[in-house]
Amino acid sequence: MAALDVKEREIPELRLVSLPATNQTVILAFDLDPPIKERFLKAVMKSDVSWLNNPFWVYPHIVEQIALIQEPAVWAIRDHVRSMETEGKPEGRPQPDYRRLHDIARHAIHVNETLDIAVQNIEHILMQHESYTNSKPDNASAASEDIHLRLQSWQSFITNLRSRSISNEKRLQNEIQLAFNTVAQHDASVTLEIGRATQLDSATMKTIAFVTLTFLPPTFICAIFSMSFFDFGGDSGWSMSNKFWVYWVFAIPTTVFTTLVWTYWPNIRRIFLSKNE
């Protein structure tokens, strides 16, 4: 399968000048590739002599060269599309070559454009040739009819190429859409797994919070009774210091302060950040 040429290329140009007085046709061709130039010259030189009196004699050869240039371009794009269609499903996250996909799509659009223009031009040439044939009885010769049939044959060929090219573009767009959807589907599955892991983490945190709430009150009670404010020894039995209020003087304000800081910390942080900006 040939790789697509993404470099800029010169566009061939062709000009025809008909000289009815001398029964001559001047062909001006610019930027033709050597193989195309050689093939075109051979076709022109082998023209039927009976065609030369008809001013449209060269058009079947021109249309033929257009068809021979467009045919490999259409099938090259088809080969690239088919290669993408037969690729296996990748393991892990898909990594589509979007640059390559869009390069092929650009070429497909360009081929469609040139084929559309070719079909329109051939239709116009056929109309003009029919008008020329009907203008004078002498123009309706066997050579003229042969030229007309040859033009119609190449018109059908290029129209069929255009249908194939349109199919290529649609299949290519389908592959591009599939590439985007495959990546999106994989990312969605990864997001779903992350969500499930988050749920598991949330359940774990709930378990830890439950265990903490279960053991914190007894721990607090143990801490209270293990302070030096209480005395369980001696003959006097269990006694409590008359300075036990000192604990509450420090414990209650500290708890209230900590709770307020935790509650309003987001607002305090936002104020500091706005001042720094």
C-alpha positions in Angstrom: 0.0 0.0 0.0 1.5 3.3 -1.1 1.9 6.1 1.4 0.1 9.4 0.8 2.2 12.3 -0.4 1.4 15.1 2.0 3.7 17.6 0.4 2.5 20.4 -1.8 2.6 19.7 -5.5 2.4 21.8 -8.7 -1.0 21.5 -10.3 -0.8 20.7 -14.1 -2.5 23.1 -16.4 -3.7 22.5 -20.0 -4.7 25.1 -22.6 -6.2 24.4 -26.0 -6.1 26.8 -28.9 -8.1 25.8 -32.1 -7.2 27.5 -35.4 -10.1 26.8 -37.8 -8.4 28.6 -40.7 -5.5 26.2 -40.8 -7.3 23.3 -39.2 -4.8 23.1 -36.4 -5.0 22.6 -32.6 -2.3 24.0 -30.3 -2.0 22.2 -26.9 -0.2 24.1 -24.1 0.6 21.9 -21.2 2.3 23.1 -18.0 3.9 21.1 -15.1 3.0 17.7 -16.5 4.9 14.8 -14.9 7.1 13.1 -17.4 5.2 9.7 -17.4 1.9 11.6 -18.0 3.5 13.7 -20.7 4.9 10.7 -22.5 1.6 8.8 -22.3 -0.4 11.8 -23.6 2.0 12.4 -26.5 1.7 8.7 -27.5 -2.1 8.8 -27.4 -2.3 12.0 -29.4 0.2 10.8 -32.1 -1.8 7.6 -32.6 -5.1 9.4 -33.1 -7.3 8.3 -36.0 -6.7 10.5 -39.0 -10.4 10.9 -39.6 -10.7 12.7 -36.3 -8.3 15.5 -37.1 -11.0 17.5 -39.0 -13.1 17.7 -35.9 -12.2 20.4 -33.4 -13.1 18.1 -30.6 -10.7 15.4 -31.6 -8.2 16.0 -28.8 -10.8 15.9 -25.9 -11.2 12.1 -25.7 -7.4 11.9 -25.1 -7.4 14.6 -22.5 -10.4 13.0 -20.6 -8.6 9.6 -20.9 -5.5 11.0 -19.2 -7.7 12.6 -16.4 -9.3 9.2 -15.8 -5.9 7.4 -15.7 -4.6 10.0 -13.2 -7.6 9.8 -11.0 -8.1 6.1 -10.9 -4.9 5.2 -8.8 -5.7 8.1 -6.5 -9.2 6.8 -5.8 -7.9 3.2 -5.2 -5.0 4.4 -3.1 -7.4 6.0 -0.7 -9.6 2.9 -0.8 -6.5 0.8 0.2 -5.8 3.1 3.2 -9.5 3.0 4.3 -9.6 -0.8 4.0 -6.4 -1.1 6.0 -8.0 0.9 8.9 -11.1 -1.2 8.7 -9.2 -4.5 9.1 -7.1 -3.3 12.0 -7.6 -5.4 15.1 -8.9 -4.0 18.4 -6.0 -2.6 20.4 -5.2 -3.8 23.9 -5.4 -1.1 26.5 -6.2 2.5 25.7 -6.6 3.0 21.9 -4.1 5.4 20.3 -5.5 6.4 16.9 -3.2 8.3 14.6 -5.5 11.3 14.1 -2.9 13.2 12.0 -2.8 10.3 9.5 -6.6 10.0 9.5 -7.1 13.7 8.7 -4.4 13.6 6.0 -6.2 10.8 4.3 -9.5 12.6 4.7 -8.0 15.8 3.2 -6.9 13.8 0.1 -10.3 12.1 -0.2 -12.0 15.5 -0.2 -9.6 16.8 -2.8 -10.1 13.8 -5.1 -13.9 14.2 -4.8 -13.6 17.8 -5.7 -11.5 17.1 -8.8 -13.8 14.3 -9.9 -16.8 16.6 -9.5 -15.2 19.2 -11.7 -14.2 16.6 -14.3 -17.7 15.2 -14.6 -19.1 18.8 -15.0 -16.5 19.6 -17.6 -17.2 16.5 -19.6 -20.9 17.1 -19.6 -20.2 20.6 -20.9 -17.9 19.3 -23.6 -20.5 16.7 -24.7 -23.1 19.5 -24.9 -20.8 21.7 -27.0 -19.9 18.7 -29.2 -23.6 17.9 -29.8 -24.3 21.5 -30.6 -21.4 21.5 -33.1 -22.6 18.3 -34.7 -26.1 19.6 -35.1 -25.0 23.0 -36.5 -24.1 21.7 -39.9 -24.9 18.4 -41.7 -21.3 17.9 -42.7 -20.3 17.9 -39.0 -22.4 14.8 -38.3 -19.7 12.4 -39.6 -18.8 8.9 -38.4 -15.6 10.4 -36.8 -17.8 12.9 -34.9 -20.0 10.1 -33.6 -17.0 8.1 -32.6 -15.6 11.0 -30.7 -18.9 11.5 -29.0 -19.2 7.9 -28.0 -15.6 7.9 -26.7 -16.4 11.0 -24.6 -19.5 9.3 -23.2 -17.5 6.2 -22.3 -14.9 8.1 -20.3 -17.7 10.2 -18.8 -19.2 7.0 -17.4 -15.8 5.8 -16.2 -15.1 9.0 -14.3 -18.6 9.1 -12.9 -18.1 5.6 -11.5 -14.8 6.7 -10.0 -16.6 9.6 -8.4 -19.1 7.1 -6.8 -16.2 5.0 -5.5 -14.5 8.1 -4.2 -17.7 9.3 -2.4 -17.9 5.8 -0.8 -14.3 6.1 0.3 -14.9 9.4 2.0 -18.0 8.1 3.8 -16.2 5.0 5.0 -13.3 7.1 6.1 -15.5 9.4 8.1 -17.0 6.3 9.7 -13.5 5.1 10.7 -12.7 8.6 12.1 -15.9 8.6 14.1 -15.2 5.1 15.3 -11.7 6.1 16.5 -13.2 9.0 18.6 -15.9 6.8 20.0 -13.5 4.0 20.8 -11.3 6.4 22.8 -14.3 7.9 24.5 -15.7 4.5 25.4 -12.4 3.4 26.9 -12.1 6.7 28.9 -15.7 6.2 30.1 -14.9 2.7 31.3 -11.8 4.0 33.2 -13.9 6.7 34.8 -16.4 4.0 35.8 -13.6 2.0 37.5 -12.4 5.1 39.3 -15.9 5.7 40.5 -16.1 2.2 41.8 -12.8 2.6 43.6 -14.0 5.8 45.1 -17.1 4.0 46.4 -14.8 1.4 48.0 -12.7 4.1 49.6 -15.8 5.8 50.9 -17.0 2.6 52.5 -13.6 2.1 54.1 -13.7 5.7 55.5 -17.2 5.0 56.9 -15.9 1.9 58.6 -13.0 3.9 60.1 -15.3 6.6 61.3 -17.6 4.0 62.9 -14.7 2.4 64.7 -13.5 5.8 65.8 -16.9 6.8 67.1 -17.2 3.4 68.9 -13.9 3.7 70.8 -13.6 7.4 71.2 -16.1 7.9 74.1 -14.6 5.1 76.2 -11.1 6.5 75.4 -12.2 9.9 76.5 -13.7 8.6 79.7 -10.4 6.7 80.4 -8.4 9.8 79.8 -10.5 11.8 82.2 -10.3 9.4 85.0 -6.6 8.8 84.5 -5.7 12.4 85.2 -4.2 13.5 88.5 -7.4 15.3 89.5 -8.7 11.9 90.7 -7.3 9.8 93.5 -8.3 6.2 93.9 -5.7 5.2 96.6 -5.4 5.6 100.3 -7.9 5.1 103.1 -10.1 7.9 102.1 -11.4 6.0 99.0 -12.2 7.8 95.8 -11.6 11.6 95.8 -11.6 14.4 93.3 -9.4 17.5 93.4 -11.2 20.8 93.9 -9.1 22.1 91.0 -10.8 20.0 88.4 -12.5 23.1 87.0 -9.0 24.1 85.5 -9.4 21.3 83.0 -12.7 22.6 81.7 -11.4 26.2 81.6 -8.8 25.1 79.1 -10.6 22.3 77.3 -13.9 24.0 76.5 -12.3 27.2 74.9 -9.8 25.1 73.0 -12.5 22.9 71.6 -14.7 25.9 70.6 -11.7 27.7 69.0 -10.7 24.6 67.0 -14.3 24.1 65.8 -14.7 27.7 64.7 -11.3 27.6 62.8 -12.3 24.4 61.1 -15.8 25.8 60.1 -14.5 29.2 58.8 -11.1 28.2 57.4 -12.3 28.1 53.7 -13.5 31.7 54.0 -10.3 32.8 55.9 -8.1 31.2 53.2 -10.2 32.8 50.4 -9.7 36.2 52.1 -5.9 35.7 52.3 -5.7 34.6 48.7 -7.6 37.6 47.5 -5.3 40.0 49.3 -2.2 38.3 47.8 -3.7 38.7 44.3 
